[in-house]
Amino acid sequence: MAEGSDARSHAVADDAGAWAERLGWAYGLIAGDPVERSAALLHLSDARGRADDARGRANEMWRLTRPLGAEEQYREPALLGALDAYHRTQRHVFPDALWDRPRRTAIADWPGLPYALLFLEWEARFPQEWTEHAKAWGTKQGLIRDIATIAGDETVRSRLVDLTEIVVRRPYRCKDREYIRVARAVDGNDLRDRLHAACRSDEPWARCHAGFALWLLDRPEVPATRHVWRSWLTESSAVVW
């Protein structure tokens, strides 16, 4: 059974209160206090364990009911119950809970949006903890692309400016190039001031990433591809490790 298989098809139209009840603890993942962050990581680990156990039971029930044939198998109450239990546990854990957005719900209207932003901020601020406990590059990429489309909302914009600056100032990580979409969506004097400050950083990667971001902001028609990045490095005076 594929990871997160059809979790979105089992999505329930939750409100903000239901999300807070399930995932309010997750704000501890970005806490400055290491004790609070450790408690949140422990909570996540326990939730992941429950989800993994539920997935194991669902996989076992799928194996046991397979001889019924595909059509009858997915009418079998025991299998449907095990799948439902698994999908319910997924909604309490990162990154799985973020796969639960109904297909016809715009991200701006999705009660899970604050937790999508939290997930990205966690990866930006505490990348090693994110990698150890909830690594999901495809989820990161998809969320960045979706959120960039609503960056004009001021409640979202300020957080995206912060995120872009954090990402620019650190060594490159998988899918970080997607933040160019965000930078273009939130382009303004505040962002450019931060990027120019990063260009004066003592860190070679910060100078390089910020310079590339500024160059692309002035060329909205140029895609942020690996080829463009390498060409820019060759033609620029940037110094990179």
C-alpha positions in Angstrom: 0.0 0.0 0.0 1.6 3.3 -1.0 2.5 5.9 1.6 -0.5 8.2 2.2 -2.6 6.2 -0.3 -5.7 8.2 -1.2 -5.7 10.0 2.2 -7.1 13.0 0.4 -10.1 11.0 -0.7 -11.0 10.4 2.9 -10.7 14.1 3.8 -13.2 15.5 6.2 -14.4 19.1 5.9 -12.8 20.2 9.2 -12.8 23.6 10.7 -9.9 25.4 12.4 -10.9 24.1 15.8 -10.6 20.5 14.6 -7.2 21.2 13.2 -6.0 22.8 16.4 -7.3 19.9 18.4 -5.3 17.5 16.3 -2.2 19.5 15.6 -2.0 22.4 18.0 0.9 20.8 19.7 2.9 21.1 16.5 3.7 24.8 17.2 6.2 23.5 19.7 8.3 22.2 16.7 9.3 25.8 15.9 9.7 27.0 19.5 12.9 28.7 20.5 12.9 26.8 23.8 14.7 23.4 23.3 12.6 21.8 26.1 9.3 22.8 24.4 10.7 21.6 21.0 11.7 18.3 22.5 8.3 17.8 23.9 6.7 18.4 20.5 9.2 16.1 18.8 8.3 13.4 21.4 4.6 13.9 20.6 5.3 13.6 16.9 7.2 10.5 17.4 4.4 8.9 19.4 1.8 10.0 16.8 4.0 8.5 14.0 4.3 5.3 15.9 0.5 5.0 16.1 0.2 5.8 12.4 2.8 3.2 11.5 1.0 0.6 13.6 -2.3 1.4 11.9 -0.7 1.2 8.5 0.8 -2.2 9.4 -2.7 -3.4 10.4 -4.2 -2.1 7.2 -1.5 -3.7 5.1 -2.0 -7.0 6.8 -5.8 -6.8 6.3 -5.2 -6.0 2.7 -3.0 -9.1 2.4 -5.6 -11.3 4.1 -8.5 -10.1 1.9 -6.6 -10.1 -1.4 -7.9 -13.5 -2.4 -11.4 -12.0 -2.6 -10.4 -10.1 -5.7 -10.1 -6.4 -6.2 -13.8 -5.6 -6.4 -14.9 -7.7 -3.4 -11.8 -6.9 -1.4 -12.7 -3.2 -1.2 -16.2 -4.0 0.0 -14.9 -6.1 2.9 -15.8 -4.3 6.2 -12.6 -5.4 8.0 -10.4 -3.9 5.3 -12.4 -0.7 5.1 -12.3 -0.3 8.9 -8.5 -0.8 9.0 -8.0 1.7 6.2 -10.2 4.2 7.9 -8.3 3.8 11.2 -5.1 4.4 9.4 -6.3 7.5 7.6 -7.5 8.9 10.9 -4.2 8.4 12.6 -2.5 10.1 9.6 -4.4 13.3 10.4 -2.5 13.7 13.7 1.0 13.5 12.3 3.3 15.4 9.9 3.6 15.3 7.0 0.6 13.0 6.5 -2.0 15.5 7.8 -1.0 17.9 5.0 -2.1 15.3 2.4 -5.7 15.6 3.6 -6.7 18.7 1.7 -10.0 18.1 -0.3 -9.2 18.4 -4.0 -11.7 21.2 -4.6 -10.7 23.3 -1.6 -8.4 26.3 -2.5 -5.4 26.5 -0.2 -6.5 30.0 0.8 -9.7 28.5 2.2 -8.2 25.4 3.7 -8.2 25.3 7.6 -4.9 23.4 7.3 -3.1 26.4 5.8 -1.6 27.5 9.2 -0.1 24.1 9.6 1.2 24.0 6.1 3.1 27.2 6.9 4.2 25.8 10.2 5.6 22.7 8.3 7.6 24.9 6.0 8.8 27.1 8.8 9.9 24.1 10.8 12.0 22.8 7.8 13.5 26.3 7.4 14.4 26.9 11.0 15.3 23.4 12.2 16.2 21.4 9.0 17.9 18.6 10.7 15.0 17.8 13.1 12.6 18.1 10.1 14.7 15.7 8.1 14.9 13.2 10.9 11.2 13.2 11.9 9.2 14.3 8.8 11.2 14.4 5.7 8.9 14.8 2.7 10.5 16.7 -0.2 7.5 16.3 -2.5 5.2 17.7 0.2 7.6 20.6 0.7 7.6 21.4 -3.0 3.9 21.1 -3.4 3.2 23.4 -0.4 5.6 26.0 -1.6 4.1 26.1 -5.0 0.5 26.3 -3.6 1.3 28.9 -1.0 3.1 31.1 -3.5 -0.2 31.6 -5.3 -1.8 33.3 -2.2 1.3 35.3 -1.1 -0.6 38.6 -1.6 -2.5 37.9 1.6 -0.8 40.1 4.2 -1.2 37.5 7.0 0.7 35.0 4.8 3.1 37.5 3.1 5.1 38.5 6.2 5.8 34.9 7.1 6.8 34.1 3.5 9.2 37.0 3.5 10.8 35.6 6.7 10.9 32.1 5.2 12.6 33.3 2.0 15.3 35.1 4.0 16.0 32.1 6.2 16.3 29.8 3.2 18.5 32.2 1.3 20.9 32.5 4.2 21.5 28.7 4.6 23.2 26.1 2.6 21.0 24.8 -0.2 18.6 22.0 0.6 16.4 19.9 -1.7 13.6 22.0 -3.3 14.8 25.3 -1.9 14.8 26.6 -5.5 11.0 26.6 -5.3 11.3 29.6 -3.0 12.0 31.7 -6.0 8.3 31.4 -6.7 7.6 32.8 -3.3 10.2 35.6 -3.7 8.5 36.7 -6.9 5.1 36.6 -5.3 6.1 38.7 -2.3 8.6 40.9 -4.1 8.9 44.3 -2.5 11.3 46.7 -0.8 11.3 44.8 2.5 12.3 41.5 0.8 14.9 43.2 -1.4 16.4 44.9 1.6 16.8 41.6 3.3 18.3 40.0 0.2 20.8 42.9 -0.3 21.8 42.4 3.4 22.3 38.7 2.7 24.6 39.7 -0.2 26.9 41.3 2.4 26.9 38.2 4.6 30.1 36.6 5.6 28.7 33.3 4.4 29.5 32.6 0.7 26.3 30.6 0.2 24.2 33.4 1.5 25.8 35.9 -0.8 25.4 33.5 -3.7 21.8 32.6 -3.1 20.7 36.2 -2.4 22.5 37.4 -5.5 20.8 34.8 -7.6 17.4 35.6 -6.1 17.8 39.3 -6.8 18.9 38.6 -10.4 15.8 36.5 -11.0 13.5 39.0 -9.4 14.7 41.5 -12.1 14.0 38.9 -14.8 10.6 37.4 -14.1 10.6 35.6 -17.4 13.7 33.5 -16.5 12.9 30.1 -14.9 14.8 29.1 -11.8 16.2 26.0 -13.2 19.5 24.2 -12.4 20.8 25.2 -15.8 20.1 28.9 -15.2 21.7 28.6 -11.8 24.9 27.2 -13.2 25.0 29.7 -16.0 24.6 32.5 -13.5 27.4 31.2 -11.3 29.7 31.0 -14.3 28.9 34.5 -15.5 28.7 36.2 -12.1 31.5 37.1 -9.7 29.9 35.1 -6.9 32.1 33.0 -4.7 30.6 29.6 -3.6 32.0 26.7 -1.6 
